[in-house]
Amino acid sequence: MAARQHGIVSRRQLLEIGLGSDAIWHRLKGGRLHAVHPGVYAVGHPLLLPHARYMAAVLACGDGTFLSHRAAAAVLGLRPAPSGPVEVTVRRAGGRSRRGIAVHATRSLAPREVGTCEGIPCTSPARTLVDLAAVLDRRRLQRALERSLELRIFDRRLVDAALERSRGRRGTGVLRRLLAELPDDPAPVRSTLERRFLALVRASGLPLPAVNARIGGYEVDFHWPQARLIVETDGRATHDTPHQFERDRRRDLDLTLAGWHVIRVGWRQVLSDPDRVAALLRSRLC
């Protein structure tokens, strides 16, 4: 459990897997657990890397809590790791900040505005940009927006939807003006098959993926960071050789070991069976 959560566990989780209160107390006394927040512990040692601090803050605030604002931006790669309190957003009124944690409470957090990133419950890139607009100056917000484009996790449709749900919030006017300055270029696909696949995604109303980005040393055709999903479009011209077949299998294994789910689709699936492809993607994304 700790390995999946950056070395962090909560008291509730320990009780659920069968440890009693005395067992938890003895582990604390013996130095096998170290208190980070009330009811949240580091396993094995007290030194916390940033991701461990973020996970601890989310667990400390309970169900319906998501890493947000500058902390979410750091995990998503939009901003450097912040030095101050870890910012989280809770889906309820009256969230109370505590030592080392800044709590933002909201009633307007749509399902598409949250997910996980690096195993940590986190606001989506679109929602994170809207949240950043409330706490960053124009220059830093513009850099975060540019970074989302560089990482190819920017989805204009989702950002517009998040802005619409956040009318009246501080900074939304600045973000709208920055968006208006963006060029309206098509996604940088490299083949007809990639173009057809992207059209299938749009027609199915699914979230748009990042395109032709590098993950774990490999360039992948399409990926959805929040869902840890990669789709490779296999055209026969570039993939139908014994050597390429073996390379594809090796990279799939490496990406799977890194926590990604890899799906491969070809011409026949995209052109003749788009509904099944869309259904498979929807089962992973929604």
PyMOL commands that set and color helices and strands:
alter all, ss='L'
color gray80, all
select helices_A, chain A and resi 3-5+11-16+21-29+50-60+69-76+111-113+125-133+138-150+156-165+172-180+192-203+225-227+236-239+242-257+267-272+274-285
alter helices_A, ss='H'
color red, helices_A
select strands_A, chain A and resi 8-10+33-37+40-43+65-67+86-90+101-105+114-117+120-123+210-215+218-224+229-234+261-266
alter strands_A, ss='S'
color yellow, strands_A
deselect
rebuild
show_as cartoon
